Amino acid sequence: MTVDLYGKIGPAGCRSVLLTAKAIGVKLNMITTIPLTDDVRNPEFLKMNPQKTIPVLNDNGLYINESRAIMQYLCNKYSPSDDQYYPKLPEKRAIVDARLNFELGTLQQRFEQAYFPVLFFGASTFPPDKMKKLEEALGYLEIYLENGYVAGNFLSIADFSVVATVSTILAAGQKIHQFPKVVDYLNRCRIQIVGYEEINQKGIDDFLARFKTKLDTAWSNWDMNSPTG
C-alpha cells in the first residue's frame, strides 16, 4: 500500500515528517508540491487540504495535514508496538506533545515573525523586537534540554520537529553560542538522527539556495544598524 506525502524537501515541517518516517521504517512516496502555486490550488489537492499548505499525507484516502499530526499518526499506525519515538506512557507522551506544541506555537512562530519580513515581504533587515522574542524562545529550549533532549533523556518525534526548525534558524544566520545546550544538542542530533544528512541537511541546502542573498543583505544591514556596528 502506497502512502503519499505531498510536499517538498525544503520546509521544516516536511523534513520532520520524513525524519519520522525514516526512523520508524515507513516508506513515503513524495509527490513534489510547491506552495503558492497551482500545485495547491487544483481540485484534487483542495479536496485533501483546503488550507493549501504542505505537507499533506494521503494514506489510502485518509488525508492529514499539519506535520505534527502526521508524525503522530505515522507512529500510532505504523509503529504501534515501538515505544521509542512516541511513548505510550501517558506521562511521557504528554511531554512529547507539549514540546511539539512549543515548537509550533512558540519556536516556529517566532522564527517566522523575525525572518519572514526579510524572506517574503521585502524588509531590508530583521525587526529587533521580534528577534528578541526569538532569542527568548531559544532560551526556553535551552531549559527544556536539561536532560539531553526536548522531552527528556530520549530521542522523540518532538526532537525531529525541533531540530528541523532550529537547524533552519541556525542556517539563517542566527547566533546561538549563548545557548550551549542547544549547540550541543544540534551536534548530537546531526549524528544520532537517522537520515539527517539526506533529509534535513538537504532541506537546509534548499533553503539557503533560495534565500541566502536576502539573508546576507539583511544581516549586513543589521550589523550596520546595531550599536556595535
C-alpha positions in Angstrom: 0.0 0.0 0.0 1.4 3.4 -1.0 1.4 6.2 1.5 1.8 9.5 -0.4 3.3 12.7 1.1 2.6 15.9 -0.8 5.3 18.5 -0.1 8.9 19.3 -0.8 12.2 18.7 1.0 12.8 22.4 2.0 10.2 23.3 4.6 10.9 22.2 8.1 7.5 20.6 8.5 8.1 18.3 5.6 11.6 17.4 6.9 10.3 16.5 10.3 7.7 14.1 8.7 10.3 12.5 6.5 12.7 12.0 9.5 9.8 10.4 11.5 9.0 8.0 8.6 12.7 7.1 8.3 13.0 6.4 12.0 10.1 4.0 12.1 10.7 2.4 8.7 7.8 3.7 6.7 8.4 4.4 3.1 6.6 7.5 1.8 6.0 8.3 -1.8 6.9 12.0 -2.1 4.8 14.0 -4.6 6.6 17.3 -5.1 4.2 20.1 -4.3 5.1 23.7 -4.3 3.3 26.2 -2.0 1.6 29.2 -3.5 1.4 27.6 -7.0 -1.3 25.7 -8.9 0.0 22.6 -7.2 -2.0 23.5 -4.1 -4.9 25.2 -6.0 -6.2 22.3 -8.1 -9.4 20.4 -7.1 -7.5 17.2 -6.2 -5.3 19.0 -3.7 -8.1 21.2 -2.3 -10.1 18.0 -1.5 -7.2 16.9 0.7 -6.4 20.2 2.2 -8.4 23.3 1.6 -5.8 25.4 3.5 -3.4 24.9 0.6 -0.5 24.1 2.8 2.1 21.4 2.9 2.8 18.7 4.0 -0.3 16.6 3.4 -0.4 12.8 3.9 -2.7 10.6 1.8 -2.9 7.1 3.3 -5.4 5.2 1.2 -7.9 8.1 1.1 -7.2 9.3 4.6 -6.0 12.9 4.3 -4.0 14.5 7.1 -2.4 17.9 7.0 -0.2 19.6 9.7 3.2 18.0 10.1 2.9 17.2 13.8 -0.4 15.4 13.4 1.1 13.4 10.5 4.1 12.4 12.7 1.8 11.3 15.5 -0.4 9.3 13.1 2.5 7.5 11.5 3.8 6.4 14.9 0.3 5.4 16.0 -0.5 3.3 12.9 2.8 2.0 11.6 4.8 1.7 14.8 2.2 0.8 17.5 4.5 -1.5 19.5 7.5 0.7 19.3 7.7 2.9 22.4 10.9 4.7 21.4 9.9 7.8 19.5 6.3 8.4 20.7 5.9 6.8 24.1 2.7 5.0 25.1 3.0 6.0 28.7 0.6 9.0 29.1 3.0 11.0 31.3 5.9 10.7 28.7 3.6 11.2 25.7 2.2 14.4 27.3 5.7 15.9 27.4 6.4 14.9 23.8 3.1 16.5 22.8 3.8 19.6 24.8 7.2 20.1 23.1 5.6 19.6 19.7 3.2 22.4 20.6 6.1 24.5 21.9 7.8 24.1 18.5 4.6 25.1 16.6 3.3 27.9 18.8 6.5 29.5 20.1 9.7 28.4 18.3 8.5 28.3 14.7 6.1 31.2 15.1 8.8 33.5 16.5 11.2 32.4 13.7 8.6 33.3 11.2 7.8 36.7 12.8 11.6 37.6 12.9 12.6 36.3 9.5 9.6 36.2 7.2 9.6 40.0 6.7 13.0 39.6 5.0 12.4 36.3 3.3 9.0 37.1 1.8 7.9 40.7 2.3 10.9 42.8 1.2 12.1 44.1 4.5 15.8 45.2 4.5 16.6 43.8 7.9 15.0 42.0 10.8 12.6 43.6 13.3 14.5 44.0 16.6 11.6 43.3 18.8 10.8 40.0 17.0 14.5 39.0 17.2 14.4 39.4 20.9 11.4 37.2 21.2 13.1 34.6 19.1 16.1 34.7 21.4 13.7 34.3 24.3 12.2 31.1 22.7 15.7 29.7 22.2 16.3 30.4 25.9 13.2 28.3 26.7 14.6 25.5 24.5 17.9 25.7 26.5 15.9 25.0 29.6 14.0 22.1 28.1 17.2 20.4 27.1 18.2 19.9 30.7 18.0 16.1 30.3 19.6 16.0 26.8 16.5 16.0 24.5 13.4 18.2 24.4 11.1 15.7 26.1 13.6 14.0 28.5 16.5 11.7 28.1 15.3 10.0 24.9 15.0 11.0 21.3 11.4 11.5 20.2 9.4 12.9 17.3 9.4 16.2 19.1 13.2 16.3 18.5 12.6 15.7 14.8 10.3 18.8 14.7 12.5 21.0 16.9 15.7 20.0 15.0 14.2 20.8 11.7 13.2 24.3 12.9 16.3 25.2 14.9 18.7 24.0 12.2 16.9 26.3 9.8 17.2 29.2 12.3 20.9 28.5 12.6 21.3 28.3 8.8 19.5 31.7 8.5 22.4 33.2 10.4 21.0 33.3 14.0 23.7 33.3 16.7 23.2 30.6 19.2 26.5 30.4 21.0 24.9 31.8 24.1 22.8 28.6 24.3 25.4 25.8 24.8 22.9 23.1 25.4 21.2 24.0 22.1 24.6 23.9 20.3 25.5 20.5 21.8 22.0 19.2 21.0 22.2 20.1 17.4 25.6 18.5 17.1 24.4 15.3 18.7 21.2 15.1 16.7 23.2 15.5 13.4 24.9 12.2 14.3 22.1 10.4 16.0 19.1 11.1 13.8 18.8 8.5 11.0 18.7 10.3 7.6 19.8 13.7 8.9 22.1 14.4 6.0 19.9 13.1 3.2 16.7 14.7 4.6 17.4 17.6 7.0 20.7 18.9 5.6 19.3 18.6 2.0 16.4 20.7 3.1 18.7 23.3 4.7 20.7 23.4 1.4 17.4 24.0 -0.5 16.5 26.8 2.0 19.9 28.5 1.6 19.8 28.2 -2.2 16.6 30.1 -2.2 17.2 32.8 0.4 20.9 33.2 1.0 21.2 36.5 -0.9 18.3 38.1 1.0 19.7 36.8 4.3 23.2 38.1 3.6 21.8 41.6 2.8 19.6 41.7 5.8 22.4 40.7 8.2 24.7 43.3 6.6 22.1 45.9 7.2 21.5 44.6 10.8 25.3 44.9 11.6 25.4 48.4 10.2 22.5 49.5 12.4 23.5 47.6 15.6 25.0 49.6 18.5 28.4 47.9 17.9 28.2 48.1 14.1 
